[in-house]
Amino acid sequence: MMMEDSRLVEKQAKTMGLGDIKVSWAKLGGPGAMNDALLSGGIDFGTGGVPSLITLWSKTHGTPQEVRGVGALNSMPVNLVTSNPNVKSIRDFTDKDKIAVTTVKVSTQALLLQMAAAKEFGEQNYAKLDPLTVSLPHPDAMTALLSGGGTITAHFSSPPFQYQEVARPGIRTILSNYEILGGPATFNVVWSTAKFRDANPKTYAAFVAAFEEATATINRDKRAAAEVYKRMSGTKETVEELLKMMEDPLVEYTLTPKSTMKTAEFMAK
């Protein structure tokens, strides 16, 4: 959003001698539609979770449309929270529990749960907790968890939802991606195709320069970045609430990927 709001790609393109270029920002109906658009040339860059990039790279590796990472957007904690007072770790889940993830088996959170299960119960039992998982968008999962109705007793969440959930008495974190992966871990990444980069080296370089400038701007003035996000997204969170999340010492805005190979190695097994 910082890149779009401040027209940073256009700025960097002009600096590189490309003149006035037109940049369009699209919101598509899910990862499938975005990836189809990228591979057909309808868009030039996409963004999403680490598993999506790994899957795309695996499917396109060695082809003219090979998808490669451009850079990370951030490293941030992704927490498994629960309302069940009897659950202190994933070992305590029973068939009476339901764990919400965005998409069973394939989403970032679903894969993290499998990686945690592999560490806790042995590699051959990586899918032990899959029968307890339910596919729900984060807002619906949070609503179900906070309702106390018992239909959802845990949620492998993400910001900003995990902050809102643990603010409610009785909801607590029992595990995070940082624990599973052994340290800070990239949550979102940006990718493009080798074909686009090779055919448009200056435009690609302008995008990367704008990406770097936006990241530096966020790190320099997080309040201003929160205000831009609030204005452009229309989110219900206040600027103060957004700023509190952004200033979490475990959150880092950086293009440097972290712990991505651990996810890739797990997915390759």
Secondary structure, DSSP 8 states (H G I E B T S, - for coil): -HHHHTTHHHHHHHHTT--S--------SSHHHHHHHHHHTS-SEEEEEHHHHHHHHHHHTTSTT-EEEEEEEEE---EEEE--TT-SSGGG--TT--EEESSTTTSHHHHHHHHHHHHHH-GGGTTTTGGGEEE--HHHHHHHHHHTSSS--EEE--TTHHHHHHTSTT-EEEEEHHHHHTS--EEEEEEEEHHHHHH-HHHHHHHHHHHHHHHHHHHH-HHHHHHHHHHHH--SS-HHHHHHHHT-TT-B--SS--SHHHHHHHHH-
